[in-house]
Amino acid sequence: MRLKRAVITGCGAITPIGYSVEEMMRSLDAGVCATRTMPPEWNRYGKLRCQVGAPIELRDPKAIPRALRRTMSPMSIYAVQATLQALKQAAIDPTSIATDSRIGCIMGSTTGSPIAITQTYETLLSGNEYEMLGASEFFRCVSHTVALNVAQYLGIKGVVSATSAACASGLQAVGAAYDQIRLGRQDIILCGGAEELHETTVGSFDILYAASSKFNDSPSQTPRPFDAARDGLVCGEGAGVIVLEDYEHAIKRGATILAEVVGYHTCSNGIHVSQSDDISMTLCMRTALEAAELSPRDIGYVGAHATGTTQGDAAEASAIRAVFGADIPVSSLKGNMGHTLGASGPIELAATIEMMNTGTIYPTHNLQEIDPACAGIAHVREKTPHKFTTFLKNSFAFGGINSAIACSVLR
């Protein structure tokens, strides 16, 4: 069986530093940091060490009809909005999707809506009655809430599924879509991930000492990927959506191709539920390159996952060093927008495609002093003109889950 080629024809992004890919790129160019001090209700369940986050002000949710919006929390609204952006760039009429069973949807998130889950349990515990819950709460709480809401909004008749692997969720969704396209099962898949910011999500990192807390009084100084003073991640929110399409289908309809997905791999470290492992990260990146029939020398840039955690950044730097040595430019975008968790992979993938197509690499924000444990790779510390035609994007997650995707300009 001859595998098909999968190309990217549209990208959409709702992020803490911009409500579109264009806004996001302008903010990266300006060196904007989205980290903010969070309001008092952040501590409603007890005092968190981490008092900062990277929030988004939701725009125009009522543009979505109420009958569809009632099952959506902010994360699903972000996803619908990012999807519409991606479809517009891909020149696909959203109203045409419901008549085509060859168009699917694969979306990832860490959990269902943490806002809805918390509200549901507060209601149950206060009244001890299921009848106090509305009919729509369930659809905001389920783990596939983003996928189902995007699919229902557009009337999708093709494949609909959800990936849930914490911070790797969104990139795994793109990888799963890549497999569907290559196998010829769908012509187009809307894929990516979404998350919403909530104190219970931050609390899960806080109790593991993985959330930043030393910069509560100077929020713009954190997170600090690869930096000697880093002390943890900063949770953000948003959505990233990619239109992934069969190459021949895209050519036939005259679509503009932004990039081609040429390799993907995901694997587990099988060692520790919360500690990153450089050996399995190395295996993941090397296997993605092998799938793409590329050597490390073919890669012009590595988009690091690097969240600002002490152990995770060091492990990833070690793995990148083992695969690429010290010559390939590396940066993380989380110093600007925080860690958007399951949305981070597709958001950063969209940004990296823009960097490739404009010949500019944006630096790791807040990287002032490289930690010796993260040395030996080519950290990008200022905006750098750099022409590259192929890149690797990493996403690594709690649970020991690794994922990496290779993309290039159209070969």
KACORSUL-V580215 format. One record per residue. N is the residue number from 1. RES is the residue in one small letter. D_CENTER is the distance of its C-alpha to the mean C-alpha in Angstrom with 1 decimal. Layout:
n | res | d_center
N | RES | D_CENTER
N | RES | D_CENTER
//
This chain:
n | res | d_center
1 | m | 31.6
2 | r | 30.1
3 | l | 26.3
4 | k | 24.9
5 | r | 22.6
6 | a | 19.2
7 | v | 18.3
8 | i | 15.7
9 | t | 17.7
10 | g | 15.5
11 | c | 12.2
12 | g | 11.5
13 | a | 9.6
14 | i | 10.7
15 | t | 10.0
16 | p | 12.4
17 | i | 13.9
18 | g | 14.4
19 | y | 14.7
20 | s | 14.1
21 | v | 13.1
22 | e | 16.7
23 | e | 16.7
24 | m | 13.6
25 | m | 15.4
26 | r | 18.6
27 | s | 17.3
28 | l | 16.1
29 | d | 19.5
30 | a | 21.2
31 | g | 19.6
32 | v | 18.5
33 | c | 17.2
34 | a | 15.9
35 | t | 17.2
36 | r | 20.0
37 | t | 22.6
38 | m | 22.0
39 | p | 25.0
40 | p | 27.6
41 | e | 26.3
42 | w | 23.5
43 | n | 26.4
44 | r | 27.8
45 | y | 27.5
46 | g | 28.7
47 | k | 28.1
48 | l | 24.7
49 | r | 24.9
50 | c | 21.7
51 | q | 22.5
52 | v | 19.6
53 | g | 16.3
54 | a | 14.2
55 | p | 15.1
56 | i | 15.1
57 | e | 18.4
58 | l | 18.1
59 | r | 19.9
60 | d | 22.4
61 | p | 21.4
62 | k | 24.9
63 | a | 24.3
64 | i | 23.1
65 | p | 26.4
66 | r | 27.3
67 | a | 28.0
68 | l | 24.4
69 | r | 22.9
70 | r | 24.8
71 | t | 22.5
72 | m | 19.3
73 | s | 18.0
74 | p | 15.9
75 | m | 12.5
76 | s | 14.3
77 | i | 15.8
78 | y | 12.6
79 | a | 11.5
80 | v | 15.1
81 | q | 15.2
82 | a | 12.2
83 | t | 13.8
84 | l | 17.1
85 | q | 16.0
86 | a | 14.7
87 | l | 18.0
88 | k | 20.0
89 | q | 18.9
90 | a | 19.6
91 | a | 23.0
92 | i | 22.7
93 | d | 24.7
94 | p | 22.9
95 | t | 26.4
96 | s | 27.0
97 | i | 24.3
98 | a | 26.3
99 | t | 29.0
100 | d | 27.1
101 | s | 26.4
102 | r | 24.7
103 | i | 21.6
104 | g | 19.0
105 | c | 15.8
106 | i | 13.2
107 | m | 10.5
108 | g | 8.8
109 | s | 9.0
110 | t | 10.6
111 | t | 13.9
112 | g | 15.6
113 | s | 16.1
114 | p | 17.2
115 | i | 19.4
116 | a | 21.1
117 | i | 21.5
118 | t | 23.1
119 | q | 25.3
120 | t | 26.4
121 | y | 27.6
122 | e | 29.3
123 | t | 31.1
124 | l | 32.2
125 | l | 33.4
126 | s | 35.3
127 | g | 37.1
128 | n | 36.9
129 | e | 36.9
130 | y | 34.4
131 | e | 36.2
132 | m | 34.8
133 | l | 31.4
134 | g | 30.6
135 | a | 29.8
136 | s | 26.3
137 | e | 25.0
138 | f | 24.4
139 | f | 22.0
140 | r | 19.8
141 | c | 20.0
142 | v | 19.4
143 | s | 16.3
144 | h | 15.9
145 | t | 16.4
146 | v | 13.5
147 | a | 14.6
148 | l | 18.2
149 | n | 18.1
150 | v | 16.6
151 | a | 19.1
152 | q | 21.9
153 | y | 21.3
154 | l | 21.7
155 | g | 24.2
156 | i | 22.4
157 | k | 24.9
158 | g | 23.0
159 | v | 20.8
160 | v | 18.6
161 | s | 16.7
162 | a | 13.9
163 | t | 12.0
164 | s | 12.0
165 | a | 11.4
166 | a | 10.0
167 | c | 7.2
168 | a | 7.4
169 | s | 7.4
170 | g | 5.0
171 | l | 6.3
172 | q | 9.5
173 | a | 9.7
174 | v | 9.9
175 | g | 12.3
176 | a | 14.3
177 | a | 14.7
178 | y | 15.8
179 | d | 18.4
180 | q | 19.6
181 | i | 20.2
182 | r | 21.9
183 | l | 24.2
184 | g | 25.2
185 | r | 24.3
186 | q | 22.5
187 | d | 22.8
188 | i | 19.6
189 | i | 16.5
190 | l | 14.0
191 | c | 10.7
192 | g | 7.1
193 | g | 6.0
194 | a | 7.4
195 | e | 8.9
196 | e | 12.1
197 | l | 13.8
198 | h | 16.9
199 | e | 19.3
200 | t | 19.5
201 | t | 15.8
202 | v | 16.8
203 | g | 20.0
204 | s | 18.6
205 | f | 17.4
206 | d | 20.6
207 | i | 23.0
208 | l | 21.5
209 | y | 22.1
210 | a | 18.4
211 | a | 17.9
212 | s | 19.5
213 | s | 23.0
214 | k | 25.2
215 | f | 24.1
216 | n | 24.6
217 | d | 27.3
218 | s | 25.5
219 | p | 21.9
220 | s | 21.1
221 | q | 21.8
222 | t | 18.9
223 | p | 16.4
224 | r | 18.1
225 | p | 16.2
226 | f | 19.0
227 | d | 21.7
228 | a | 24.8
229 | a | 24.6
230 | r | 21.1
231 | d | 21.3
232 | g | 17.9
233 | l | 14.5
234 | v | 14.1
235 | c | 12.1
236 | g | 10.6
237 | e | 9.6
238 | g | 8.6
239 | a | 7.2
240 | g | 6.1
241 | v | 8.9
242 | i | 10.7
243 | v | 14.4
244 | l | 15.3
245 | e | 19.1
246 | d | 22.1
247 | y | 23.6
248 | e | 27.1
249 | h | 26.0
250 | a | 24.2
251 | i | 27.3
252 | k | 29.7
253 | r | 28.3
254 | g | 28.1
255 | a | 24.3
256 | t | 23.0
257 | i | 20.8
258 | l | 18.1
259 | a | 17.3
260 | e | 18.1
261 | v | 16.1
262 | v | 18.7
263 | g | 17.6
264 | y | 15.3
265 | h | 15.9
266 | t | 14.8
267 | c | 17.3
268 | s | 18.4
269 | n | 20.4
270 | g | 22.9
271 | i | 24.1
272 | h | 22.6
273 | v | 20.3
274 | s | 18.9
275 | q | 20.1
276 | s | 18.1
277 | d | 20.3
278 | d | 20.7
279 | i | 22.8
280 | s | 20.3
281 | m | 17.5
282 | t | 20.2
283 | l | 21.0
284 | c | 17.5
285 | m | 17.3
286 | r | 21.0
287 | t | 20.7
288 | a | 17.9
289 | l | 20.4
290 | e | 23.3
291 | a | 21.8
292 | a | 21.4
293 | e | 24.9
294 | l | 23.9
295 | s | 25.2
296 | p | 23.5
297 | r | 25.8
298 | d | 24.2
299 | i | 20.8
300 | g | 20.8
301 | y | 17.7
302 | v | 15.3
303 | g | 11.8
304 | a | 11.9
305 | h | 9.5
306 | a | 12.4
307 | t | 11.9
308 | g | 15.6
309 | t | 17.1
310 | t | 20.5
311 | q | 20.4
312 | g | 16.8
313 | d | 17.0
314 | a | 20.5
315 | a | 19.7
316 | e | 17.0
317 | a | 19.4
318 | s | 22.1
319 | a | 20.3
320 | i | 19.5
321 | r | 23.1
322 | a | 24.4
323 | v | 22.8
324 | f | 23.1
325 | g | 25.6
326 | a | 25.8
327 | d | 25.7
328 | i | 22.2
329 | p | 20.4
330 | v | 17.4
331 | s | 15.3
332 | s | 12.3
333 | l | 11.0
334 | k | 10.5
335 | g | 14.2
336 | n | 13.9
337 | m | 11.2
338 | g | 11.0
339 | h | 8.4
340 | t | 6.2
341 | l | 6.2
342 | g | 5.1
343 | a | 3.0
344 | s | 2.0
345 | g | 2.9
346 | p | 4.2
347 | i | 4.8
348 | e | 6.2
349 | l | 7.6
350 | a | 9.3
351 | a | 10.6
352 | t | 11.9
353 | i | 13.7
354 | e | 15.3
355 | m | 16.4
356 | m | 17.8
357 | n | 19.6
358 | t | 21.0
359 | g | 21.9
360 | t | 20.5
361 | i | 18.3
362 | y | 17.2
363 | p | 17.9
364 | t | 16.6
365 | h | 17.6
366 | n | 20.1
367 | l | 20.9
368 | q | 24.7
369 | e | 26.1
370 | i | 24.5
371 | d | 25.0
372 | p | 27.4
373 | a | 25.3
374 | c | 22.5
375 | a | 25.1
376 | g | 26.1
377 | i | 23.1
378 | a | 23.0
379 | h | 21.0
380 | v | 20.5
381 | r | 22.0
382 | e | 22.8
383 | k | 21.9
384 | t | 23.2
385 | p | 24.4
386 | h | 23.5
387 | k | 23.9
388 | f | 21.8
389 | t | 21.5
390 | t | 19.2
391 | f | 16.2
392 | l | 14.2
393 | k | 10.5
394 | n | 10.0
395 | s | 7.9
396 | f | 10.5
397 | a | 11.2
398 | f | 14.3
399 | g | 16.7
400 | g | 16.9
401 | i | 14.2
402 | n | 13.3
403 | s | 11.5
404 | a | 12.0
405 | i | 12.3
406 | a | 15.1
407 | c | 15.6
408 | s | 18.7
409 | v | 20.8
410 | l | 22.9
411 | r | 25.4
//
